[in-house]
Amino acid sequence: MMGKGFGFGIPGLGMILIWGLIIGVVIWVIRAVTARRSADRKSAREILDERYARGEIDRDELQQKRRDLSG
């Protein structure tokens, strides 16, 4: 009887908890990496506004491109 269940008293409960912990950590890592990637992406309008702020495009071109983006 000794050694079963990793000291939790119920055989197999320890393995279930360990596997649950491992799966939880893997899911947490995947979500953290995915969230970081999506935060790095900018919308077309944000990129357009940044280009205008840097002086790469003038006001008329900004307005035309905004109209093009809105469809």
C-alpha positions in Angstrom: 0.0 0.0 0.0 2.9 2.3 0.6 3.9 4.5 -2.3 0.6 4.5 -4.1 -1.0 7.8 -4.8 2.1 9.9 -4.0 0.9 10.2 -0.3 -2.5 11.5 -1.1 -4.3 8.4 0.1 -6.1 7.8 -3.1 -4.2 5.8 -5.7 -3.8 7.7 -8.9 -4.8 11.1 -7.5 -1.2 12.3 -7.3 -0.6 11.5 -11.0 -3.9 13.3 -12.0 -2.7 16.4 -10.1 0.8 16.2 -11.6 -0.6 15.9 -15.1 -3.1 18.6 -14.5 -0.3 20.9 -13.3 1.8 20.1 -16.4 -1.1 20.7 -18.8 -2.0 23.9 -17.0 1.6 25.3 -17.3 1.7 24.4 -21.0 -1.6 26.2 -21.6 -0.4 29.2 -19.7 2.8 29.4 -21.7 1.0 29.1 -25.0 -1.5 31.9 -24.0 1.3 34.2 -22.9 3.2 33.8 -26.2 0.1 34.2 -28.3 -1.0 37.4 -26.3 2.4 38.9 -26.8 2.3 38.3 -30.6 -1.1 39.8 -30.9 -0.1 42.9 -28.9 2.8 43.5 -31.3 0.4 43.7 -34.3 -0.8 47.2 -35.3 -3.9 48.0 -37.3 -3.5 49.6 -40.7 -5.0 52.8 -39.3 -2.4 52.9 -36.5 0.4 52.5 -39.0 -1.1 55.2 -41.2 -1.3 57.6 -38.2 2.3 56.9 -37.3 3.5 57.6 -40.8 1.6 60.9 -40.8 3.1 61.8 -37.4 6.6 61.1 -38.7 6.0 63.3 -41.7 6.2 60.5 -44.3 2.8 61.4 -45.8 0.9 64.7 -45.9 -2.7 65.4 -44.7 -4.3 64.9 -48.1 -2.7 61.5 -48.5 -3.7 60.6 -45.0 -7.3 61.4 -45.6 -7.3 59.6 -48.9 -5.8 56.4 -47.4 -8.3 56.6 -44.5 -11.2 56.7 -47.0 -9.6 53.7 -48.8 -9.4 51.7 -45.6 -12.9 52.4 -44.5 -14.1 51.0 -47.8 
